[in-house]
Amino acid sequence: METPFRLGVLAAILVVASPVRLLADEPTTSKTFEAPAENKKDEPLAKQFSLDKATNFLDCASLEWLKKRQCFSCHTNYAYMYARPLVSAKDPAHQEVRAALEELVTKRWPDKGPRWDAEIVASAAALAFNDAHTTGKLHSVTRTALERMWTKQRPDGGWTWLKCNWPPMENDDHYGATLAALAVGVAPEGYAKTQPAQKGIDGIRGYLKKNPPQNTHHKAMILWVATYLDGFMTSEEKQAALKEILSLQRPDGGWSSASLGNWNRADKKEQDLVTSDGYGTGFSIYVLRRAGVAANNPDMEKGVAWLKANQRESGRWFTRSLNQDNKHFLTHAGSAFAVMALASCEKKE
């Protein structure tokens, strides 16, 4: 189990002029949180990097989503469940979001059923990742979600995914299959070796063989899975994926989310393939680290430097929506992966 992320002395930095509550003050809860301002491209950069402000943004964005939407989404509170325990799992905000996800599985699903098959897979993945980085034990609710996930696996080994044209997460069946594989791979206590998991994994492998990756993000997801499970990539395929991801690094050290895929925008505008952003950079660095690229690799150090230099005043990392220029909710996932990337680079091996 990975150790909590603290970034040395940087974790103790307090920015006096902060417009949001810091973790050193009153704990952020569903009763005390301050809703973040809208995600905007022109939000000023932070004067100095602050882990406290980053986690406070994630706490508030996730709690607001729960209060306002009363659901879970791939780009906000599911991503939060991945990132938050890498800083601390004991904070009230994290505990509330975790409890809400458990309630979704134990109360809503039996009473009303899941909203979509994708909700089952995404919930199982978030809970499994959260288990792995908190207790290191497979929670009974996580097992329930994983078992339900298999009941929705199609004969071809995939799942019927949300296709809302909100890439990279709610866009195609390929993401759903790799996320399901990730849920199994990260689940603690050897869940992947159980009979239901082995059967399901074989199905996913078959699906991915018949539906090969169409873009770099697809390949990166499979590479992430391959850090947990065998049989998803050959050594040659892993090296090719690593090379491809690294080739997309921008001169400033970051990555552009749009460059990871070939997605069409609903607003008919052009994708920005050259501007580095939070999701592209955080996701790429995290997957590269999982795949064994050393934190002291010069390209990784440039990426980390970009993240520390491009945090916004609110604590977030802006990412332009890959669909249309309105809410830019991919910023939430981008900020989660930025924290995950920084956490993964703490160890220098």
C-alpha positions, 0 to 999 in steps of 0.5 A, spaced: 500 500 500 502 506 498 504 511 503 500 518 504 503 523 500 505 529 503 510 533 499 515 534 504 515 542 507 510 544 501 505 540 505 505 545 510 505 551 506 499 556 508 497 561 503 494 567 507 490 570 502 487 564 500 479 565 498 478 558 500 478 554 507 485 551 508 486 544 511 489 547 517 483 550 519 476 548 520 475 541 517 471 541 510 465 537 511 458 537 507 456 543 512 462 547 512 465 547 505 465 553 500 463 551 493 468 552 488 468 558 483 466 555 476 472 552 472 475 558 468 481 558 463 483 565 465 483 564 473 490 566 475 496 562 477 497 560 484 503 564 487 506 558 490 504 551 490 500 548 495 498 541 497 493 544 502 489 548 497 489 542 492 486 537 496 481 543 499 479 544 492 478 537 491 474 536 497 469 542 496 468 540 488 466 533 490 462 535 496 458 540 492 457 535 486 454 530 491 449 536 494 447 539 488 447 533 483 446 527 488 450 522 484 457 520 482 461 522 476 467 520 473 470 527 472 469 529 479 467 524 485 469 518 482 476 521 481 476 524 488 476 517 491 482 515 487 486 521 489 484 523 496 487 517 500 494 519 497 494 525 501 490 523 507 484 518 508 482 521 515 479 527 513 471 528 514 470 530 507 473 523 504 469 519 509 463 523 507 464 521 500 466 514 501 460 513 505 455 516 500 458 511 495 457 505 499 450 508 500 449 508 493 451 501 492 447 498 499 441 502 498 440 505 492 441 499 487 437 495 491 431 500 492 432 503 485 437 500 481 443 503 478 442 509 473 447 506 468 451 499 467 457 504 467 455 507 474 456 499 477 463 499 473 465 506 476 463 505 483 467 498 483 473 501 481 473 507 485 471 503 491 477 498 490 482 503 489 480 507 495 480 500 499 487 499 496 490 505 498 486 506 505 485 499 509 489 495 504 483 490 505 477 489 500 471 492 503 464 488 503 461 493 499 466 493 494 466 486 493 458 487 492 460 492 487 465 488 483 460 482 483 454 486 480 459 488 475 460 481 472 452 481 471 453 486 466 459 484 462 456 482 455 458 476 452 463 479 448 467 481 454 465 489 454 460 493 457 455 498 455 458 504 456 455 512 457 456 515 450 455 522 452 461 525 447 464 527 454 471 524 453 475 521 455 471 517 460 464 518 458 465 516 451 466 509 448 466 502 451 473 501 450 474 506 457 469 502 460 472 495 459 479 498 461 476 501 467 473 494 469 480 491 468 483 496 473 477 495 478 479 488 478 487 489 478 487 494 484 482 490 488 486 488 494 487 481 498 488 477 491 481 479 488 483 478 481 485 471 483 478 469 484 474 465 479 469 470 478 474 475 476 478 470 472 472 469 468 471 476 467 478 478 466 478 473 460 472 476 457 475 483 457 482 480 454 478 478 449 474 484 448 480 488 447 483 483 442 477 484 438 477 492 439 484 494 439 486 501 442 484 507 437 488 513 441 493 514 446 489 514 452 486 507 450 493 505 450 495 509 456 489 505 460 491 498 458 498 500 460 495 502 467 491 495 467 498 492 465 501 494 471 496 490 475 494 484 471 498 480 466 496 478 459 494 485 457 500 488 453 506 484 451 513 487 453 514 490 446 507 493 446 508 496 453 515 500 451 511 502 445 505 505 449 511 508 454 514 511 448 508 514 445 505 517 451 512 521 452 512 523 445 506 527 446 510 531 452 509 539 450 516 543 450 513 546 457 513 539 460 506 538 460 501 534 456 495 536 452 489 532 454 486 533 447 493 530 444 491 523 447 485 522 443 482 524 436 475 526 439 470 531 436 467 537 440 460 538 440 461 545 439 464 544 433 470 548 435 477 545 434 481 541 439 487 544 443 492 540 441 498 544 444 496 547 450 498 543 457 493 542 462 492 538 468 488 532 466 493 531 460 499 532 465 497 528 471 494 522 467 500 521 463 505 522 469 501 517 473 500 512 468 508 513 466 510 512 474 505 506 474 509 503 468 516 504 472 518 510 469 523 513 474 521 519 478 528 522 477 527 521 469 528 528 466 521 528 462 518 526 469 521 532 472 519 537 467 512 534 468 512 535 475 515 542 475 509 544 470 504 541 475 507 545 481 508 552 476 501 551 473 496 550 479 491 556 480 489 560 485 483 556 487 488 550 488 485 546 481 489 545 475 485 547 469 483 543 463 479 545 458 473 540 456 474 536 450 466 537 448 464 544 449 466 550 452 462 551 458 463 547 465 470 544 464 468 539 469 474 535 466 478 540 471 476 536 477 479 529 474 485 533 472 486 536 479 485 529 482 490 526 477 495 532 478 495 530 486 496 523 484 502 524 479 505 528 484 504 523 490 507 518 485 513 522 484 515 522 491 519 516 491 525 517 486 527 510 484 
